Amino acid sequence: MADRFDCDSCKESLYGRKYIQSDEKPYCIPCYDNLYSNTCDECKELIGHESRELFYEDRHYHEHCFRCFRCDRSLADEPFTSQDDSLLCNDCYCNEFSSKCVACDKIVMPGSRKLEYAGSTWHEGCFICHSCEEPIGSKSFIPDKDEHYCVPCYEDKFAPRCTRCKKALAKGGVTYRDEPWHKECFVCTSCKTQLAGQHFTSRDDNPYCLKCFGNLYAKKCEACSKPITGFGGGKYISFEERQWHQPCFTCSQCSVSLVGAGFFPDGDRILCRGCHSSL
């Protein structure tokens, strides 16, 4: 008698039947499928040896069971994603979960370049300056209500203009007589020294540093001939259209201070009581 040739599992003869050999052991088709086939995660039936099997994240599917949860499209040869253990084609995933561009109202596809600001999303090419209509990209921008501007356009359209050079004043600056100035434009009318952060005064609406104002317009002390500006808490004495710094108001002969004391004019001189009595 010929040797027996049986299924290693059910022991039925395999003569004249299809079989599959695994680990050098022969199995009839039903036994092989029961022992080695995976269960389809969708229909819960065995995936037979003749079926095309698809595998995703420890889950197995018949080819015809590997479909989009929403539109039932086959995902065997399509890009897909998983949401809460449900398989979705890219179109269904985007329609349900992806953001829409607020400019063109189209889906912003996963992986595409996008911009997000204040809870809204744009395609990179749709996020443009409201004025010049050029894409802003990664450049700085300034929002104004529901509109967005690149910095040059915003400055040109909205920023105040310097009283002197008439160019846009984007940041910083100085306000003088309720008018805006660039710091570098706000200078002394005479010497052109920048006045921002410095003490200054004005004449005929023109700003001057204290030194220039004193040299040009302030009265001069009779004793030292230097300007009497009155800035910095300085006090002065005035007599018959002549002025003195308070420390300079002294007797012309003995140099004693005459501030708060009686004095006597003697031509261009001023004298204390004692020096006047000795004349």
C-alpha positions in Angstrom: 0.0 0.0 0.0 1.1 3.5 -0.7 2.0 5.8 2.3 -0.9 7.8 3.6 -1.0 11.6 2.8 -3.3 13.2 5.2 -4.0 16.8 6.5 -2.0 17.4 9.6 -5.0 18.9 11.3 -8.1 16.9 10.4 -6.2 13.8 9.2 -8.4 13.5 6.1 -6.6 12.2 3.0 -5.3 14.9 0.7 -5.0 12.7 -2.4 -6.7 14.4 -5.3 -7.3 17.6 -3.2 -5.7 21.0 -3.0 -3.6 21.5 0.0 -1.1 24.0 1.5 2.1 23.2 3.2 3.3 25.2 6.2 6.3 24.4 8.3 6.7 21.3 6.2 3.2 20.1 7.2 0.4 19.6 4.7 -3.1 21.1 5.4 -6.3 21.0 3.6 -7.6 24.4 2.6 -10.3 24.7 5.3 -7.9 23.7 8.0 -5.2 26.0 6.7 -7.6 28.9 6.6 -8.9 28.2 10.2 -5.4 27.8 11.5 -3.5 30.6 9.8 -5.9 33.1 8.2 -6.6 36.5 9.9 -10.1 37.8 10.7 -11.2 40.8 8.7 -11.7 43.8 11.1 -14.7 45.0 9.1 -16.8 41.9 8.3 -15.3 39.6 11.1 -14.9 36.7 8.6 -11.7 34.8 7.8 -9.5 36.2 5.1 -9.0 33.1 3.0 -5.8 32.2 1.3 -7.1 33.2 -2.1 -8.3 36.6 -0.9 -6.1 39.8 -1.2 -5.4 40.8 2.4 -4.7 44.4 3.5 -3.0 45.3 6.8 -3.2 48.5 8.7 -2.2 49.2 12.3 -2.6 45.6 13.6 -5.9 45.3 11.7 -6.5 43.0 8.7 -9.1 43.5 6.0 -10.4 41.8 2.9 -9.6 44.0 -0.1 -13.3 44.7 -0.7 -13.8 45.5 3.0 -11.0 48.1 3.1 -13.3 51.1 2.3 -14.0 54.7 3.3 -16.4 54.8 6.3 -18.2 57.8 4.8 -18.4 57.4 1.0 -17.7 53.6 0.7 -14.9 54.2 -1.8 -12.3 51.5 -2.0 -9.1 52.5 -0.2 -7.0 49.6 -1.6 -5.0 51.9 -3.9 -6.0 55.3 -2.5 -4.5 57.6 0.2 -6.4 57.5 3.4 -6.3 58.3 7.1 -7.9 57.0 10.3 -10.2 59.0 12.6 -11.5 57.3 15.8 -10.7 53.9 14.3 -12.7 54.6 11.2 -11.0 54.7 7.8 -11.6 57.8 5.6 -10.5 58.7 2.2 -8.6 62.0 1.9 -11.7 63.8 0.4 -14.0 62.8 3.2 -11.4 63.5 5.9 -10.8 67.0 4.5 -14.5 67.7 4.2 -15.1 66.7 7.7 -12.0 67.6 9.6 -9.7 70.0 7.6 -10.0 73.7 7.7 -11.3 75.8 4.9 -9.4 78.8 3.5 -11.3 82.0 4.5 -10.2 83.6 1.3 -11.2 81.0 -1.4 -13.5 78.8 0.7 -11.6 75.7 -0.4 -10.2 72.9 1.7 -6.7 73.4 3.0 -5.3 69.9 2.2 -3.3 68.1 4.9 0.4 68.7 4.3 0.0 71.8 2.2 1.5 75.1 3.3 -1.0 77.3 5.2 -1.2 80.3 7.5 -3.3 80.5 10.7 -4.1 83.7 12.5 -6.9 84.7 15.0 -8.6 81.3 14.6 -8.8 81.5 10.7 -6.8 79.5 8.1 -5.5 80.5 4.7 -3.7 78.8 1.8 -0.3 80.4 1.8 -1.0 82.0 -1.6 -4.4 83.3 -0.4 -3.0 85.3 2.5 -2.3 88.6 0.7 -1.9 92.3 1.5 -5.3 94.0 1.1 -3.6 96.9 -0.6 -0.9 95.6 -3.0 -2.4 92.1 -3.2 1.0 90.4 -2.9 1.3 87.2 -0.8 2.5 88.1 2.7 4.0 84.7 3.4 6.3 84.8 6.4 6.8 88.6 6.4 5.5 90.8 9.1 1.9 92.2 8.6 -0.5 94.5 10.4 -4.2 93.6 10.9 -6.8 96.3 10.5 -10.3 94.9 11.3 -10.8 92.1 8.8 -8.1 93.2 6.5 -4.3 92.5 6.6 -1.6 94.7 5.3 2.1 94.2 4.6 4.1 96.8 6.7 5.1 99.1 3.8 1.5 99.3 2.6 0.1 99.9 6.1 2.6 102.7 6.7 1.8 104.3 3.4 -1.9 104.1 4.0 -2.4 104.7 7.8 0.8 105.8 9.6 1.1 109.5 10.5 3.6 111.5 8.5 6.5 113.4 9.9 5.8 117.2 9.9 9.3 117.8 8.6 10.1 115.1 6.0 6.5 114.0 5.3 7.5 110.3 5.4 5.5 107.7 7.3 6.3 107.5 11.0 6.0 103.8 11.8 7.1 103.8 15.4 8.6 106.0 18.1 8.8 109.7 17.2 8.1 112.9 19.0 4.9 115.0 19.3 5.4 118.8 19.2 2.5 121.2 19.1 0.2 118.1 18.5 2.2 117.2 15.4 4.3 114.0 14.8 8.0 114.1 14.0 10.7 111.5 13.5 13.2 111.8 16.4 15.9 112.5 13.9 13.8 115.2 12.2 13.0 117.0 15.5 16.1 119.2 15.7 17.1 122.6 16.9 16.2 125.2 14.2 19.7 126.8 14.6 22.3 124.1 15.2 20.3 121.0 14.1 21.0 119.1 17.2 18.4 116.4 17.9 16.0 117.6 20.7 14.3 114.3 21.6 14.8 113.7 25.3 16.5 117.2 25.8 15.2 120.4 27.3 14.3 122.9 24.6 12.2 126.0 24.0 10.6 127.7 21.0 10.2 131.0 19.3 7.7 131.7 16.5 6.8 128.0 16.7 10.4 126.9 15.9 12.1 124.7 18.4 15.6 125.6 19.8 18.0 124.0 22.1 18.6 126.1 25.2 22.1 127.1 24.1 21.0 128.4 20.8 17.9 130.1 22.2 20.0 131.8 24.8 22.6 133.0 22.3 20.0 134.2 19.8 17.2 135.6 21.9 17.9 135.7 25.6 18.9 138.9 27.4 22.5 139.1 28.6 23.7 139.5 32.2 25.3 142.9 32.8 28.0 141.3 34.8 29.1 138.1 32.9 27.5 138.9 29.5 26.1 135.3 29.4 22.4 134.7 28.4 19.7 134.8 31.1 17.4 132.0 30.1 15.5 131.3 33.3 15.7 127.5 32.7 16.7 125.1 35.4 15.2 127.2 38.2 17.6 130.1 37.6 16.6 133.5 39.0 17.6 136.9 37.9 17.5 140.6 38.9 16.1 143.3 36.6 16.7 147.1 37.1 16.2 149.9 34.5 16.2 147.6 31.5 19.3 145.8 32.8 19.4 142.2 34.0 21.8 140.2 36.2 22.0 136.5 37.1 21.2 136.4 40.8 24.8 135.3 41.7 26.1 138.1 39.5 24.2 140.9 41.2 27.0 142.2 43.4 28.5 145.5 44.4 30.7 146.7 41.5 33.4 147.8 44.1 33.5 145.3 46.9 31.6 142.4 45.3 29.2 141.8 48.2 25.9 140.3 47.1 23.1 142.9 46.6 20.3 140.3 46.4 17.6 141.4 48.9 19.7 144.4 50.0 19.6 148.1 49.2 21.9 149.3 46.4 22.7 152.6 44.6 23.2 153.0 40.9 26.4 154.9 39.9 26.5 155.2 36.2 27.0 151.7 34.8 27.9 150.5 38.3 25.8 149.4 41.2 27.1 149.9 44.7 26.2 148.7 48.2 25.4 151.3 50.9 28.9 151.2 52.4 30.8 151.7 49.1 28.3 154.4 48.1 28.8 156.2 51.4 32.6 156.2 51.0 32.4 158.1 47.7 
